[in-house]
Amino acid sequence: MKKELTLDRIEEKMAVFLTEEEEEIRLPAAWFEDLHEGMAIDMSLAENEDREAASLQEAEDLLVEIKRMNGGG
């Protein structure tokens, strides 16, 4: 997914961007250099299936370890 954002304003260290659909997206202002109102950026979002699978495996492993420590298997 790709979104086109325009910086509307900066509030309390947060950059407030508007999408082309007039939705607000707040991001830390420190993430950007030369931040200024009217700044246009493109934001892309992509699912990371590998990281998701690794996180799920880590959670499952932790659950097994907790059960083992509590005498449950």
DRENSEZA-485862 format. One record per atom (N, C-alpha, C): atom name; chain; residue number from 1; x negated, y, z negated. Coordinates in steps of 0.2 Angstrom, whole numbers, plus 5000, padded with zeros to 4 digits. Atoms other than C-alpha are relative to their C-alpha. Layout:
BEGIN
   site   unit   pos      X      Y      Z
     CA      A   NUM      X      Y      Z
...
//
This chain:
BEGIN
   site   unit   pos      X      Y      Z
      N      A     1   4996   4994   5000
     CA      A     1   5000   5000   5000
      C      A     1   4996   5006   5000
      N      A     2   5003   4994   5000
     CA      A     2   4994   5017   5004
      C      A     2   5004   5006   4999
      N      A     3   4996   4994   5001
     CA      A     3   5000   5034   4997
      C      A     3   4996   5006   5001
      N      A     4   5003   4994   4999
     CA      A     4   4996   5051   5002
      C      A     4   5002   5005   4994
      N      A     5   4999   4996   5006
     CA      A     5   4994   5062   4987
      C      A     5   4998   5008   5001
      N      A     6   5002   4993   5000
     CA      A     6   4993   5081   4984
      C      A     6   5000   5002   4993
      N      A     7   5000   4997   5007
     CA      A     7   4987   5089   4968
      C      A     7   5004   5006   4999
      N      A     8   4995   4995   5001
     CA      A     8   5001   5099   4961
      C      A     8   4997   5005   4994
      N      A     9   5002   4996   5006
     CA      A     9   4993   5105   4944
      C      A     9   4996   4995   4996
      N      A    10   5004   5003   5005
     CA      A    10   4981   5100   4930
      C      A    10   5003   5002   4993
      N      A    11   4997   4999   5007
     CA      A    11   4989   5097   4913
      C      A    11   4996   4996   4995
      N      A    12   5003   5003   5006
     CA      A    12   4979   5093   4897
      C      A    12   4995   4994   5003
      N      A    13   5005   5005   4997
     CA      A    13   4965   5084   4907
      C      A    13   5002   4995   5004
      N      A    14   4997   5005   4995
     CA      A    14   4977   5075   4918
      C      A    14   5001   5004   5007
      N      A    15   4998   4998   4993
     CA      A    15   4978   5078   4937
      C      A    15   5007   4998   5002
      N      A    16   4994   5002   4998
     CA      A    16   4996   5078   4942
      C      A    16   5001   5001   5008
      N      A    17   5000   5000   4993
     CA      A    17   4998   5073   4960
      C      A    17   5008   4999   5002
      N      A    18   4994   5002   4997
     CA      A    18   5014   5072   4971
      C      A    18   4999   4996   5006
      N      A    19   5000   5004   4993
     CA      A    19   5017   5059   4984
      C      A    19   5005   5003   5005
      N      A    20   4996   4997   4995
     CA      A    20   5026   5062   5000
      C      A    20   5007   4999   4998
      N      A    21   4993   5001   5003
     CA      A    21   5042   5056   4991
      C      A    21   5001   5004   4994
      N      A    22   4999   4996   5005
     CA      A    22   5040   5069   4978
      C      A    22   4999   4996   4993
      N      A    23   5001   5004   5006
     CA      A    23   5035   5056   4965
      C      A    23   4994   5003   4996
      N      A    24   5005   4998   5004
     CA      A    24   5023   5061   4951
      C      A    24   4995   4994   4998
      N      A    25   5005   5004   5002
     CA      A    25   5007   5052   4948
      C      A    25   4994   5003   4996
      N      A    26   5005   4997   5004
     CA      A    26   4995   5056   4934
      C      A    26   4994   4996   4999
      N      A    27   5006   5003   5000
     CA      A    27   4977   5052   4934
      C      A    27   4995   5004   4996
      N      A    28   5004   4996   5003
     CA      A    28   4963   5058   4923
      C      A    28   4996   5004   5005
      N      A    29   5004   4995   4996
     CA      A    29   4955   5074   4930
      C      A    29   4993   4998   5001
      N      A    30   5007   5002   5000
     CA      A    30   4938   5067   4926
      C      A    30   4998   4996   5005
      N      A    31   5001   5005   4995
     CA      A    31   4940   5054   4939
      C      A    31   4998   5004   5007
      N      A    32   5001   4996   4993
     CA      A    32   4938   5068   4953
      C      A    32   4995   5006   4999
      N      A    33   5005   4994   4999
     CA      A    33   4924   5080   4958
      C      A    33   5003   5006   5003
      N      A    34   4997   4994   4997
     CA      A    34   4929   5098   4963
      C      A    34   5007   4999   5001
      N      A    35   4992   5000   5000
     CA      A    35   4947   5096   4958
      C      A    35   5003   5006   5001
      N      A    36   4997   4993   4999
     CA      A    36   4958   5110   4964
      C      A    36   5007   4998   5003
      N      A    37   4993   5000   4998
     CA      A    37   4976   5113   4967
      C      A    37   5001   4999   5008
      N      A    38   4999   5000   4993
     CA      A    38   4982   5108   4984
      C      A    38   4995   4994   5003
      N      A    39   5005   5005   4998
     CA      A    39   4968   5094   4985
      C      A    39   5004   4994   5003
      N      A    40   4997   5006   4997
     CA      A    40   4974   5080   4997
      C      A    40   4996   4994   4999
      N      A    41   5004   5006   5000
     CA      A    41   4969   5062   4994
      C      A    41   5004   4995   5002
      N      A    42   4996   5006   4998
     CA      A    42   4974   5045   5000
      C      A    42   4998   4995   4995
      N      A    43   5001   5005   5005
     CA      A    43   4976   5031   4987
      C      A    43   5003   4994   5003
      N      A    44   4998   5007   4998
     CA      A    44   4976   5013   4992
      C      A    44   5001   4995   4994
      N      A    45   4999   5005   5005
     CA      A    45   4983   4999   4981
      C      A    45   5000   4993   5003
      N      A    46   5000   5007   4997
     CA      A    46   4979   4981   4984
      C      A    46   5000   4995   4995
      N      A    47   5000   5006   5004
     CA      A    47   4983   4965   4975
      C      A    47   4994   4996   5000
      N      A    48   5006   5004   5001
     CA      A    48   4968   4956   4968
      C      A    48   5002   4993   4997
      N      A    49   4998   5006   5002
     CA      A    49   4973   4938   4967
      C      A    49   4995   4996   4997
      N      A    50   5005   5003   5004
     CA      A    50   4956   4932   4962
      C      A    50   4999   5002   4993
      N      A    51   5001   4997   5007
     CA      A    51   4955   4943   4947
      C      A    51   5006   4998   4996
      N      A    52   4994   5002   5004
     CA      A    52   4973   4939   4942
      C      A    52   4999   4992   4998
      N      A    53   5001   5007   5002
     CA      A    53   4969   4920   4943
      C      A    53   4995   4999   4994
      N      A    54   5006   5001   5005
     CA      A    54   4953   4922   4933
      C      A    54   5003   5003   4993
      N      A    55   4997   4998   5007
     CA      A    55   4963   4932   4919
      C      A    55   5005   4995   4998
      N      A    56   4996   5005   5002
     CA      A    56   4976   4919   4919
      C      A    56   4997   4994   4997
      N      A    57   5004   5006   5002
     CA      A    57   4963   4905   4917
      C      A    57   4997   5002   4993
      N      A    58   5003   4998   5006
     CA      A    58   4955   4915   4903
      C      A    58   5005   5000   4994
      N      A    59   4995   5000   5005
     CA      A    59   4971   4917   4894
      C      A    59   5002   4993   4998
      N      A    60   4998   5007   5002
     CA      A    60   4975   4898   4895
      C      A    60   4994   4997   4996
      N      A    61   5005   5003   5004
     CA      A    61   4958   4894   4889
      C      A    61   5000   5003   4993
      N      A    62   4999   4997   5007
     CA      A    62   4960   4906   4874
      C      A    62   5005   4996   4996
      N      A    63   4995   5003   5003
     CA      A    63   4976   4898   4870
      C      A    63   4998   4993   4998
      N      A    64   5002   5007   5002
     CA      A    64   4969   4880   4870
      C      A    64   4995   5001   4994
      N      A    65   5004   5000   5005
     CA      A    65   4955   4886   4859
      C      A    65   5003   5002   4993
      N      A    66   4996   4998   5006
     CA      A    66   4967   4894   4847
      C      A    66   5004   4994   4997
      N      A    67   4997   5006   5002
     CA      A    67   4977   4878   4846
      C      A    67   4995   4995   4997
      N      A    68   5005   5005   5003
     CA      A    68   4961   4868   4843
      C      A    68   4998   5002   4993
      N      A    69   5002   4998   5007
     CA      A    69   4956   4879   4829
      C      A    69   5005   5000   4995
      N      A    70   4994   5000   5005
     CA      A    70   4973   4878   4821
      C      A    70   5002   4992   4999
      N      A    71   4999   5007   5001
     CA      A    71   4972   4859   4822
      C      A    71   5006   4997   5005
      N      A    72   4995   5002   4996
     CA      A    72   4985   4858   4836
      C      A    72   4998   4997   5006
      N      A    73   5001   5003   4994
     CA      A    73   4976   4849   4849
      C      A    73   4993   5001   5002
//
